[in-house]
Amino acid sequence: MNDLPPATRRPEQRRRVTIKDIAERAGVSIGAVSFALNGRDGVSEATRERVRQVADELGWAPSTAARSLAVSSTETIGLVLARDPATIGVETFYMRFIAGMESELAKRGYALLLQLVPTPEAELATIAKWRATRRVDGLLLVDLQPDDPRVALLAPDDALPTVVVGDAEVAAGLTSVSTDDDRAMREAVRALANLGHRRIARVSGLGRFAHTAVREVAFFDETERLGIDSAVARTDYLPESARLATRSLLDAADRPTAIIYDNDVMAVTGLSVAMELGLRVPADLSIVAWDDSVLCEHTFPQLSALRRDVVGFGAHVVRRLLDLIDGGERGAYLDETPHLVVRGSTGPAPA
């Protein structure tokens, strides 16, 4: 119980002023406040003076923990991927995503520490080690799963600043940056339904990932709503898995007339399988790829695809992480929603 009137309460009982408060009052970015207060280049003298004036007005003072972290800053952010190196070498998504990250890190003189590990358990162990040793200033988490142990490890306020690349629902209060995969999947299904397709399949990625589940729920919900027969074949994103999945779907007596693939590489593989079976695309089979890329533009026919700016997505994620490192507060952010780009691989359903 606290009987003291507000005026006589100890200062530490009041909410500590953060650099986000200063940024909002001064009308500048959190990064600009950090530069100004730490005497770093990157802001004008007028901005530096304005920030200092606002900081004095608000009674701002750096916390002991913040000063300690600033002194031991590594100017490095970390990303651990529990993926087969063969997958990373094939998937164009991560190459573009990392390129976007690097473009933003270069502006601040930060580096990316990327480590590939064989299992989710090894990934968790690596993150725990980095947290304990402060090997990096912040972390990105990708390929989130429901009740992900990495989130629990990094949820405490004294843990490393962390951004979840995924839905806020699985981020459990950590900062998240996501795309509306539900809406994108429904758009793709509706577009195929409008072309007369009544048997649509999906070749998906790993079922344990939260984003796979989001897409799958949207796929089944939308096909059921439209009265369309649906099927899903799961893979590990690699071409050979996509080949087997596509062959299984197309060898069935009630084969689909359209297939939506979870990435561009699998869609290209699916196109090859269709040709091997003597099927015409799009006359006999329509194909849609997730995450448009240069691959989709250099097949024949060119592949219809769900497009988003993956490079921009990577840059956005890094900006949010650097804001956290500079003392910003946690939040949930929505990036660009993928939209369907129609090319030659989709057409009316066969009669």
C-alpha positions, 0 to 999 in steps of 0.5 A: 500500500502507498499512502504518499501523495503523488508529489512526495513519491520517490522518483523511481516510482514514476515511469522512466522517460524513454527515447521514444518519448523524446522522439515523439515530443521532438518530432524526430525518429528514435534513431535520430534521438539516439544519435543526438544523445550519444554524440554520433554523426547522422543528425544536424546540429539543429536537430541535436540541440532540439533533442537535447532541449526536449530531453532536459524538459522531460527529465530524461536520464540514461539507465545504468543498464542502457549505459552498460549495453552501449559501452559493450555494443557489438554493432551486430545483430543475429539470425540463426536458421535451423535449415538444411544448407541445401534449402537456403541455397535453393530458396530465393526468398532468404537471399532477397530478405537478407539483401534487404537486411544488409541494405539497412544495416549498412546505413548504421555500420552494423553487421549481420551474424548468420548461423545455420544449424541442423535442428530447432534444438541447436537453434535454441541453444545458440540463441541462449548462448548469444543471450548469455554472452551478449554476442549480438545487440539484437536478434531476429526470429524466423520460422515461428512455431506455436508456443515457440520456446525461443519466444519464451527465452527472449520475452523477459525485458532484460533479454536481447532486443528481439523482432519476430518475423511473423504474426503477433499471435505467436510473438507473445508480446515481442515486437513482430513484423508480419504480412497478411498471408490469410488475405493473400491466400484467399485472393489467390483461391478466389482468382482461380475460382473466378476462372472456373476451377473447382478442384484446387490443391496446395503444395505447402512448406513445413507444417510446423511453421506458424505461417504455413498454418495461417495459409492452410487455414485460409486455403481450406476456409476459402475453398469450403466457402466457395464449394471447391474441392481442395487438397494439400501436399506438404513438403520441405520446400526442396524441388525434389519434394515438390516434384513428388508432391505434384506427381502424386496430385496429378496422378490422382483420378480426380486431379486438381485443375489448379495448384498453389505452391508455397514458394517460387522454386516449387512452382517451377518444379511443378511446371516441369512435372506438368510438362513431363505428364503431357499437361498443358499450362494453363489449358489443363492446369493452372499454377500460382507461386508464392513470393514472386521472383525473377524465376517466375518471369523466366519460365514458359509460360511465365508464372502467376505469383503472389508478389511482395517486396521481399527486399523491402520486408528485410529492411523493414524488419531491421529498422524495427530491431534497430529501433529496439536496440536504441531503446524503443518500445515493443510493438506489432507491425504489418508489412506489405500484403502479397498481391496476385500478379497474373501471368501466363500460367493461370487460365480458365479451368478445362471443360 
